Amino acid sequence: MVASRCVKKTNSKGTQETRDYYLFNFYRNDSLTLNAPEDIYFTDDIALAEAINGITMPIFFSKGDKATVEAFSISREAFVFFNDLFNLINNDGGMYSPPPANCRNNLTNGALGFFRASAVTSMDIVVE
């Protein structure tokens, strides 16, 4: 079987009156694919522009695989948390890197993490 990268095409329009934030999960055959700890996919609608015309999934698929993408709406605070987490994971510890710090979060009493509830949209296709 030959593996191929799948481009997930969606047609969605967002309003530019507000700034919206998104978190994405990608699945192959109903299994969440995380190849490395830094596989956190989040963005805002400025990066996506007004319409989503296609999302390239960071996974290779074989013919017959089921490809699924989930798009979660997240708050600005959740976006900041995921951005902090991404930067912390990808900090190389070099001479010019900032010192490690806890991610900004919405928990209290010394707990680390982020509690969120999100609307989710999901689409899937079978790779031909």
Number of C-alpha atoms within 10 A of each C-alpha: 7 7 11 12 13 17 13 16 14 12 8 10 11 14 11 11 6 8 12 18 22 22 20 17 18 21 19 18 14 12 11 12 14 14 9 7 10 13 14 15 15 19 17 16 17 11 8 16 13 13 13 14 13 13 13 10 19 16 17 13 21 17 12 12 17 17 24 20 19 16 19 18 21 20 17 14 15 23 19 15 19 22 18 17 20 18 15 18 13 11 13 11 11 8 7 7 9 12 10 11 9 11 18 17 17 14 11 8 5 6 9 13 17 14 9 11 10 12 9 13 11 12 12 16 14 14 14 9
